[in-house]
Amino acid sequence: MPDMSASASLAMTHLVSFAKEVDEDKVTPGVLGFIVFAAMALAVWALMKSMSRHMNRVDFTQVPDPKAEQAETEPAATEPEAEASGQGKKQG
């Protein structure tokens, strides 16, 4: 190996010794594992982009409910009646 620096030579010897230490009987994810992981990452990215697009289309302003407004005005209308009948104030 001509013109190789000492550090590159040292790195190569460590990599070669590491490659010899790897057990060939062990199962590793390999290329198929990477492809599956990459496909899942792309699917999550696409789902998040779609969700973001759908959330931007949602109108968060609420229209007041007429039934709720009517329910708020009814108790106010019944309070004078309670006072008129003597139930509103304690007489002592």
KOLDORO-827515 format. One record per atom (N, C-alpha, C): chain; residue in three letters; residue number from 1; x, y, z. Coordinates in nm, 4 decimals, padded with zeros to 6 digits. Atoms other than C-alpha are relative to their C-alpha. Layout:
N
REC chaine residu num       xx       yy       zz
REC      A    ala NUM        X        Y        Z
...
***
This chain:
92
REC chaine residu num       xx       yy       zz
REC      A    met   1  00.0838 -00.1178  00.0000
REC      A    met   1  00.0000  00.0000  00.0000
REC      A    met   1  00.0885  00.1244  00.0000
REC      A    pro   2 -00.0866 -00.1169  00.0095
REC      A    pro   2  00.1973  00.2980 -00.1202
REC      A    pro   2 -00.0713  00.1273  00.0445
REC      A    asp   3  00.0459 -00.1333 -00.0380
REC      A    asp   3  00.1563  00.6537  00.0144
REC      A    asp   3 -00.1136 -00.0007  00.1017
REC      A    met   4  00.1036  00.0042 -00.1015
REC      A    met   4 -00.0633  00.5547  00.3067
REC      A    met   4  00.0543  00.0604  00.1281
REC      A    ser   5 -00.0483 -00.0625 -00.1224
REC      A    ser   5 -00.0344  00.7676  00.6185
REC      A    ser   5 -00.0066 -00.1002  00.1151
REC      A    ala   6 -00.0065  00.0909 -00.1156
REC      A    ala   6  00.0319  00.6082  00.9568
REC      A    ala   6 -00.1370 -00.0143  00.0650
REC      A    ser   7  00.1313  00.0079 -00.0640
REC      A    ser   7 -00.3122  00.6942  01.0941
REC      A    ser   7 -00.0976 -00.0828 -00.0852
REC      A    ala   8  00.0869  00.0794  00.0871
REC      A    ala   8 -00.4901  00.5477  00.7918
REC      A    ala   8  00.0376 -00.1465  00.0082
REC      A    ser   9 -00.0463  00.1378 -00.0115
REC      A    ser   9 -00.2776  00.2366  00.8199
REC      A    ser   9 -00.0464 -00.0606  00.1321
REC      A    leu  10  00.0437  00.0463 -00.1313
REC      A    leu  10 -00.3595  00.2076  01.1905
REC      A    leu  10 -00.1510 -00.0253  00.0001
REC      A    ala  11  00.1450  00.0164  00.0075
REC      A    ala  11 -00.7310  00.2560  01.1186
REC      A    ala  11 -00.0356 -00.1257 -00.0780
REC      A    met  12  00.0278  00.1200  00.0801
REC      A    met  12 -00.7261 -00.0147  00.8539
REC      A    met  12  00.0277 -00.1267  00.0801
REC      A    thr  13 -00.0300  00.1202 -00.0790
REC      A    thr  13 -00.5597 -00.2626  01.0912
REC      A    thr  13 -00.1069 -00.0230  00.1052
REC      A    his  14  00.1071  00.0160 -00.0986
REC      A    his  14 -00.8268 -00.1926  01.3539
REC      A    his  14 -00.1278 -00.0489 -00.0670
REC      A    leu  15  00.1214  00.0433  00.0697
REC      A    leu  15 -01.1087 -00.2325  01.1008
REC      A    leu  15  00.0104 -00.1449 -00.0446
REC      A    val  16 -00.0181  00.1387  00.0444
REC      A    val  16 -00.9646 -00.5551  00.9651
REC      A    val  16 -00.0100 -00.0939  00.1182
REC      A    ser  17  00.0089  00.0866 -00.1177
REC      A    ser  17 -00.9241 -00.6975  01.3148
REC      A    ser  17 -00.1431 -00.0048  00.0521
REC      A    phe  18  00.1403 -00.0011 -00.0418
REC      A    phe  18 -01.2802 -00.5895  01.3989
REC      A    phe  18 -00.0841 -00.0885 -00.0912
REC      A    ala  19  00.0747  00.0824  00.0946
REC      A    ala  19 -01.4112 -00.7596  01.0864
REC      A    ala  19  00.0224 -00.1475  00.0280
REC      A    lys  20 -00.0266  00.1401 -00.0324
REC      A    lys  20 -01.2438 -01.0827  01.1925
REC      A    lys  20 -00.0718 -00.0419  00.1267
REC      A    glu  21  00.0656  00.0319 -00.1260
REC      A    glu  21 -01.4065 -01.0592  01.5369
REC      A    glu  21 -00.1505 -00.0187 -00.0151
REC      A    val  22  00.1445  00.0116  00.0193
REC      A    val  22 -01.7604 -01.0383  01.3970
REC      A    val  22 -00.0356 -00.1458 -00.0210
REC      A    asp  23  00.0436  00.1390  00.0093
REC      A    asp  23 -01.9364 -01.3687  01.4449
REC      A    asp  23 -00.0920 -00.0154 -00.1205
REC      A    glu  24  00.0806  00.0193  00.1209
REC      A    glu  24 -02.0764 -01.4944  01.1161
REC      A    glu  24 -00.1314 -00.0714  00.0288
REC      A    asp  25  00.1237  00.0690 -00.0358
REC      A    asp  25 -02.3478 -01.6913  01.3003
REC      A    asp  25 -00.1058  00.0956  00.0567
REC      A    lys  26  00.0954 -00.0964 -00.0547
REC      A    lys  26 -02.5097 -01.3779  01.4425
REC      A    lys  26 -00.0872  00.0556 -00.1118
REC      A    val  27  00.0935 -00.0574  00.0961
REC      A    val  27 -02.8150 -01.2369  01.2711
REC      A    val  27  00.0052  00.1523  00.0121
REC      A    thr  28  00.0002 -00.1462  00.0022
REC      A    thr  28 -02.7950 -00.8702  01.1713
REC      A    thr  28 -00.1135  00.0481 -00.0893
REC      A    pro  29  00.1118 -00.0482  00.0810
REC      A    pro  29 -03.0655 -00.6513  01.0208
REC      A    pro  29  00.0324  00.0068 -00.1486
REC      A    gly  30 -00.0414 -00.0022  00.1395
REC      A    gly  30 -02.8736 -00.6022  00.6979
REC      A    gly  30 -00.0780  00.0981 -00.0851
REC      A    val  31  00.0634 -00.0892  00.0973
REC      A    val  31 -03.0130 -00.4391  00.3875
REC      A    val  31 -00.1515 -00.0052  00.0119
REC      A    leu  32  00.1454  00.0118 -00.0121
REC      A    leu  32 -03.3658 -00.5742  00.4336
REC      A    leu  32 -00.0505  00.0803  00.1198
REC      A    gly  33  00.0388 -00.0785 -00.1173
REC      A    gly  33 -03.3832 -00.4203  00.7818
REC      A    gly  33  00.0031  00.1487 -00.0291
REC      A    phe  34 -00.0085 -00.1414  00.0358
REC      A    phe  34 -03.2703 -00.0857  00.6442
REC      A    phe  34 -00.1152  00.0401 -00.0908
REC      A    ile  35  00.1091 -00.0322  00.0935
REC      A    ile  35 -03.5266 -00.0982  00.3634
REC      A    ile  35 -00.1329  00.0096  00.0743
REC      A    val  36  00.1249 -00.0028 -00.0772
REC      A    val  36 -03.8089 -00.1785  00.6075
REC      A    val  36 -00.0046  00.1261  00.0861
REC      A    phe  37 -00.0057 -00.1197 -00.0834
REC      A    phe  37 -03.6977  00.0982  00.8448
REC      A    phe  37 -00.0206  00.1261 -00.0837
REC      A    ala  38  00.0138 -00.1166  00.0872
REC      A    ala  38 -03.6692  00.3491  00.5590
REC      A    ala  38 -00.1442  00.0131 -00.0500
REC      A    ala  39  00.1393 -00.0047  00.0461
REC      A    ala  39 -04.0155  00.2540  00.4302
REC      A    ala  39 -00.0922  00.0485  00.1119
REC      A    met  40  00.0821 -00.0450 -00.1128
REC      A    met  40 -04.1655  00.2995  00.7771
REC      A    met  40  00.0222  00.1493  00.0271
REC      A    ala  41 -00.0294 -00.1417 -00.0215
REC      A    ala  41 -03.9904  00.6367  00.8148
REC      A    ala  41 -00.0696  00.0851 -00.1059
REC      A    leu  42  00.0689 -00.0741  00.1065
REC      A    leu  42 -04.1273  00.7531  00.4784
REC      A    leu  42 -00.1514  00.0017  00.0220
REC      A    ala  43  00.1437  00.0060 -00.0268
REC      A    ala  43 -04.4774  00.6362  00.5740
REC      A    ala  43 -00.0380  00.0958  00.1128
REC      A    val  44  00.0283 -00.0917 -00.1107
REC      A    val  44 -04.4656  00.8278  00.9036
REC      A    val  44  00.0116  00.1446 -00.0475
REC      A    trp  45 -00.0161 -00.1353  00.0526
REC      A    trp  45 -04.3373  01.1376  00.7237
REC      A    trp  45 -00.1217  00.0391 -00.0843
REC      A    ala  46  00.1154 -00.0289  00.0855
REC      A    ala  46 -04.6204  01.1150  00.4675
REC      A    ala  46 -00.1264  00.0186  00.0833
REC      A    leu  47  00.1185 -00.0147 -00.0850
REC      A    leu  47 -04.8832  01.0661  00.7397
REC      A    leu  47  00.0025  00.1320  00.0759
REC      A    met  48 -00.0090 -00.1263 -00.0725
REC      A    met  48 -04.7560  01.3645  00.9373
REC      A    met  48 -00.0246  00.1190 -00.0929
REC      A    lys  49  00.0240 -00.1075  00.0972
REC      A    lys  49 -04.7550  01.5819  00.6253
REC      A    lys  49 -00.1488  00.0087 -00.0337
REC      A    ser  50  00.1432  00.0027  00.0287
REC      A    ser  50 -05.1116  01.4732  00.5460
REC      A    ser  50 -00.0805  00.0548  00.1184
REC      A    met  51  00.0706 -00.0479 -00.1182
REC      A    met  51 -05.2246  01.5370  00.9042
REC      A    met  51  00.0145  00.1521  00.0124
REC      A    ser  52 -00.0229 -00.1439 -00.0069
REC      A    ser  52 -05.0681  01.8827  00.8966
REC      A    ser  52 -00.0873  00.0729 -00.1009
REC      A    arg  53  00.0842 -00.0610  00.1034
REC      A    arg  53 -05.2502  01.9625  00.5729
REC      A    arg  53 -00.1469  00.0004  00.0431
REC      A    his  54  00.1384  00.0072 -00.0444
REC      A    his  54 -05.5823  01.8445  00.7186
REC      A    his  54 -00.0264  00.0927  00.1186
REC      A    met  55  00.0188 -00.0878 -00.1161
REC      A    met  55 -05.5321  02.0354  01.0441
REC      A    met  55 -00.0032  00.1467 -00.0423
REC      A    asn  56  00.0023 -00.1382  00.0486
REC      A    asn  56 -05.4652  02.3549  00.8483
REC      A    asn  56 -00.1333  00.0346 -00.0649
REC      A    arg  57  00.1305 -00.0233  00.0626
REC      A    arg  57 -05.8022  02.3158  00.6751
REC      A    arg  57 -00.1119  00.0157  00.1027
REC      A    val  58  00.1049 -00.0042 -00.1020
REC      A    val  58 -05.9968  02.2949  01.0032
REC      A    val  58 -00.0238  00.1442  00.0434
REC      A    asp  59  00.0377 -00.1324 -00.0458
REC      A    asp  59 -06.1854  02.6090  01.1014
REC      A    asp  59 -00.0334 -00.0097  00.1485
REC      A    phe  60  00.0167  00.0140 -00.1443
REC      A    phe  60 -06.1550  02.6505  01.4784
REC      A    phe  60 -00.0939  00.1033  00.0604
REC      A    thr  61  00.0927 -00.0973 -00.0556
REC      A    thr  61 -06.3971  02.9429  01.5149
REC      A    thr  61 -00.1335 -00.0683  00.0258
REC      A    gln  62  00.1254  00.0632 -00.0374
REC      A    gln  62 -06.7111  02.8372  01.6949
REC      A    gln  62 -00.1150  00.0982 -00.0147
REC      A    val  63  00.1208 -00.0796  00.0120
REC      A    val  63 -07.0556  02.9649  01.6141
REC      A    val  63 -00.0770 -00.0176  00.1307
REC      A    pro  64  00.0744  00.0140 -00.1255
REC      A    pro  64 -07.2545  03.0413  01.9301
REC      A    pro  64 -00.1244 -00.0858 -00.0193
REC      A    asp  65  00.1154  00.0907  00.0045
REC      A    asp  65 -07.5174  02.7781  02.0008
REC      A    asp  65 -00.1233  00.0757  00.0492
REC      A    pro  66  00.1195 -00.0739 -00.0436
REC      A    pro  66 -07.8651  02.9358  02.0108
REC      A    pro  66 -00.0672 -00.0651  00.1204
REC      A    lys  67  00.0605  00.0673 -00.1152
REC      A    lys  67 -07.9850  02.6729  02.2598
REC      A    lys  67  00.0729  00.0369  00.1289
REC      A    ala  68 -00.0777 -00.0383 -00.1182
REC      A    ala  68 -07.7034  02.7630  02.4993
REC      A    ala  68 -00.0327  00.1430  00.0406
REC      A    glu  69  00.0362 -00.1383 -00.0311
REC      A    glu  69 -07.7899  03.1335  02.4740
REC      A    glu  69 -00.1382  00.0060  00.0631
REC      A    gln  70  00.1345  00.0022 -00.0540
REC      A    gln  70 -08.1545  03.0550  02.5433
REC      A    gln  70  00.0019 -00.0527  00.1436
REC      A    ala  71 -00.0098  00.0556 -00.1350
REC      A    ala  71 -08.0574  02.8462  02.8484
REC      A    ala  71  00.0596  00.1020  00.0964
REC      A    glu  72 -00.0584 -00.1031 -00.0853
REC      A    glu  72 -07.8529  03.1386  02.9821
REC      A    glu  72 -00.1025  00.1068  00.0362
REC      A    thr  73  00.0976 -00.1055 -00.0263
REC      A    thr  73 -08.1434  03.3824  02.9555
REC      A    thr  73 -00.1169 -00.0499  00.0845
REC      A    glu  74  00.1126  00.0539 -00.0770
REC      A    glu  74 -08.4063  03.1526  03.1160
REC      A    glu  74  00.0190  00.0137  00.1510
REC      A    pro  75 -00.0132 -00.0170 -00.1449
REC      A    pro  75 -08.2582  03.1475  03.4703
REC      A    pro  75 -00.0120  00.1457  00.0427
REC      A    ala  76  00.0122 -00.1413 -00.0326
REC      A    ala  76 -08.2383  03.5282  03.4640
REC      A    ala  76 -00.1464  00.0422  00.0015
REC      A    ala  77  00.1417 -00.0333  00.0056
REC      A    ala  77 -08.6063  03.5440  03.3765
REC      A    ala  77 -00.0743 -00.0587  00.1197
REC      A    thr  78  00.0697  00.0639 -00.1113
REC      A    thr  78 -08.7056  03.3125  03.6648
REC      A    thr  78  00.0415  00.0573  00.1344
REC      A    glu  79 -00.0446 -00.0540 -00.1281
REC      A    glu  79 -08.5107  03.4974  03.9372
REC      A    glu  79 -00.0984  00.1019  00.0579
REC      A    pro  80  00.0978 -00.0941 -00.0588
REC      A    pro  80 -08.7596  03.7866  03.9764
REC      A    pro  80 -00.1251 -00.0704  00.0494
REC      A    glu  81  00.1178  00.0743 -00.0438
REC      A    glu  81 -09.0428  03.5355  04.0041
REC      A    glu  81  00.0250 -00.0625  00.1364
REC      A    ala  82 -00.0322  00.0603 -00.1279
REC      A    ala  82 -08.8652  03.3626  04.2925
REC      A    ala  82 -00.0020  00.1056  00.1104
REC      A    glu  83  00.0014 -00.1063 -00.0995
REC      A    glu  83 -08.8216  03.6974  04.4725
REC      A    glu  83 -00.1419  00.0468  00.0276
REC      A    ala  84  00.1358 -00.0455 -00.0164
REC      A    ala  84 -09.1816  03.7908  04.4140
REC      A    ala  84 -00.0809 -00.0956  00.0875
REC      A    ser  85  00.0749  00.0965 -00.0773
REC      A    ser  85 -09.3080  03.4712  04.5720
REC      A    ser  85  00.0548 -00.0131  00.1420
REC      A    gly  86 -00.0532  00.0029 -00.1343
REC      A    gly  86 -09.0882  03.5227  04.8803
REC      A    gly  86  00.1064 -00.1073  00.0193
REC      A    gln  87 -00.1004  00.1058 -00.0147
REC      A    gln  87 -08.8460  03.2390  04.8107
REC      A    gln  87  00.1417  00.0553 -00.0133
REC      A    gly  88 -00.1314 -00.0556  00.0262
REC      A    gly  88 -08.5580  03.4635  04.7123
REC      A    gly  88  00.0662  00.0566  00.1237
REC      A    lys  89 -00.0567 -00.0623 -00.1208
REC      A    lys  89 -08.5156  03.6407  05.0486
REC      A    lys  89 -00.0558 -00.0693  00.1222
REC      A    lys  90  00.0428  00.0589 -00.1258
REC      A    lys  90 -08.5315  03.5088  05.3980
REC      A    lys  90 -00.0679  00.1088  00.0843
REC      A    gln  91  00.0669 -00.0979 -00.0854
REC      A    gln  91 -08.7802  03.6855  05.6123
REC      A    gln  91  00.0219 -00.0397  00.1443
REC      A    gly  92 -00.0345  00.0404 -00.1334
REC      A    gly  92 -08.6875  03.6965  05.9711
REC      A    gly  92 -00.0464  00.0855  00.1007
***
